[in-house]
Amino acid sequence: MFRAIFELLLTAIVILFLRAVIGIVLKGFGQAMRAPNQQQGGPNPVNESSRTRELKKDPVCGTYIASDTSITETVGGQTFHFCSRQCRDKYVASLAR
């Protein structure tokens, strides 16, 4: 009876040990397979900057453009954002009529 309990306890310990070792090995492989910029644990700068950009709508063509890369024109104290010089020129020309 004592021997059966001892073998059952020993089997449980061996299984727990093997699970821990396999988990550590798989975690190591997972970290090795990641891209180099993701291994450092910091946020991805490309994704971070795209999440913080404010989008503005071009009043001519309706395209949404990031405010930091748009072409701006201030008319009557209000700033408008354009996707291209052509859209800006169309808008300014429509004001001149």
C-alpha positions in Angstrom: 0.0 0.0 0.0 2.8 2.4 1.0 4.6 1.6 -2.3 1.6 2.4 -4.4 1.1 5.8 -2.8 4.9 6.5 -3.1 4.8 5.6 -6.9 1.7 7.8 -7.4 3.3 10.7 -5.6 6.5 10.3 -7.5 4.6 10.1 -10.9 2.8 13.3 -10.0 6.1 15.1 -9.2 7.7 13.9 -12.4 4.7 15.1 -14.5 4.8 18.5 -12.8 8.5 18.8 -13.4 8.2 17.8 -17.1 5.4 20.3 -17.7 7.5 23.1 -16.2 10.5 22.2 -18.3 8.4 22.0 -21.5 6.7 25.3 -20.7 10.1 27.0 -20.3 11.4 25.5 -23.5 8.3 26.6 -25.5 8.5 30.1 -24.0 12.1 30.3 -25.1 11.2 29.2 -28.7 8.4 31.7 -28.8 10.7 34.6 -27.9 13.3 33.5 -30.4 10.7 33.4 -33.2 9.5 37.0 -32.6 10.7 39.9 -34.7 13.7 41.7 -33.2 11.9 44.9 -32.4 9.2 43.0 -30.4 11.8 41.1 -28.2 12.7 44.2 -26.3 9.2 44.5 -24.8 8.6 48.1 -25.9 5.8 49.4 -28.0 6.2 49.2 -31.7 7.0 52.8 -32.8 5.2 52.5 -36.1 2.0 51.3 -34.6 2.2 53.7 -31.7 2.6 56.7 -34.0 -0.3 55.7 -36.3 -2.6 55.3 -33.3 -1.9 58.9 -32.1 -2.3 60.7 -35.4 -5.4 62.8 -35.7 -7.2 62.4 -39.0 -8.7 65.4 -40.9 -11.1 65.3 -43.8 -10.1 67.0 -47.0 -13.0 69.4 -47.8 -12.6 68.9 -51.6 -12.3 65.2 -52.2 -13.3 63.9 -48.7 -10.2 61.9 -48.2 -9.0 61.5 -44.6 -5.4 62.6 -44.0 -3.2 62.6 -41.0 -3.0 66.2 -39.7 0.8 66.1 -39.3 1.3 65.2 -43.0 -1.5 67.2 -44.5 -1.2 70.4 -46.5 -2.9 73.2 -44.6 -4.5 76.4 -45.6 -6.0 79.0 -43.2 -9.0 80.8 -44.5 -10.9 83.3 -42.3 -9.1 82.1 -39.2 -10.1 78.5 -39.8 -7.4 75.9 -40.8 -8.3 73.4 -43.5 -6.3 70.2 -44.2 -5.8 68.9 -47.7 -4.4 65.6 -49.1 -2.7 67.3 -52.0 -1.7 70.7 -53.5 -4.3 70.1 -56.3 -7.1 69.8 -53.7 -5.9 72.9 -51.9 -5.7 74.9 -55.2 -9.3 73.8 -56.1 -10.5 74.9 -52.7 -8.8 78.3 -52.9 -10.0 78.8 -56.5 -13.6 78.1 -55.4 -13.3 80.8 -52.8 -12.1 83.3 -55.3 -15.3 83.0 -57.4 
